[in-house]
Amino acid sequence: MTAPEPSPAPQPLLGATEIRRLAEEIGVRPTKTLGQNFVIDGNTIRRIVAAAKVDPTETVLEVGPGLGSLTLGLLDAAARVVAVEIDPVLAAKLPSTVAAFRPALAGNLDVVLSDAMRVTELPAEPTALVANLPYNVAVPVVLHLLEHFPSLKHGLVMVQDEVADRMVAGPGSKTYGVPSVKGAWYSQMRKAGVIGMNVFWPAPKISSGLVEFTRREPPKTHASREEVFAVIDAAFAQRRKTLRAALAGWAGGAAQAETYLRQAGVDPSARGEVIDVIAYARIAEAKISATV
Ligand code: SAM
């Protein structure tokens, strides 16, 4: 009988000492403007990677690799990692960090120096988005990437905990808003956990939340995404008002808004916070079918 193969030793991840040393080497002082809070805890990285359910054949898009904490964990789990970083000093350092900590996997990394809110082309087609996102731009980044990269089928992002609650909220919930409805256009979003402040350097003042998403078909409608999103923006710009009042500007008058809402099967006295993305699509469609 042969002895069972010993399971491979876990690969080292970046802890507080390595992160501070790397930052010092390149003279980086984390900035709030770019949401630079680096993860200094290997267990948190393992937890994120496990929750992301990345398949070994996948190409993962990572936004904001920073000093590489999550990048190393993703390289262990995926076939390829495309890392989009806005900070030129961090982007330039990443390949050598990966070469030092994962020499065998260094060829599986592409670093793209770019603003993730503007990127429209990547060196490989990503199927998953996994990122510890810069907090001030987390929602627009996710929406931009879901719009421009239809190859993204699923993902897991770390954002401010209250933003995570907004992204996953359903109609009728206090936290339901534009991020929830627009996110639901592309995907099913689910909260996948809360992360404390002490696993970061520097430590933020608030907890972080994990949001897992799976892409799905958008609602079937003749209205375009832009047309549906215009209704959502108008409804939540005045979220305390009835839809009849909130959509008056968009429809060309309150009476017109009421006509579209009735045609869409939506109560004109309801508020935008109680209807789902399918109802928003029906409202947008009511307007375009009246004008064709
Ligand atoms: N992934 C690293 C980690 O977990 O330690 C760093 C995460 S840190 C919260 C956010 C990272 O996003 C920083 O490296 C920052 O420079 C980068 N960043 C900020 N705004 C960005 C943008 N618009 N596009 C791409 N990267 C951005």
Residues whose N, C-alpha, C, O or C-beta is under 5 A from the ligand:
A	BS01	SAM	L34 G35 Q36 N37 F38 V39 V63 G64 P65 G66 L67 S69 L70 V84 E85 I86 D87 S114 D115 A116 M117 N132 L133 P134
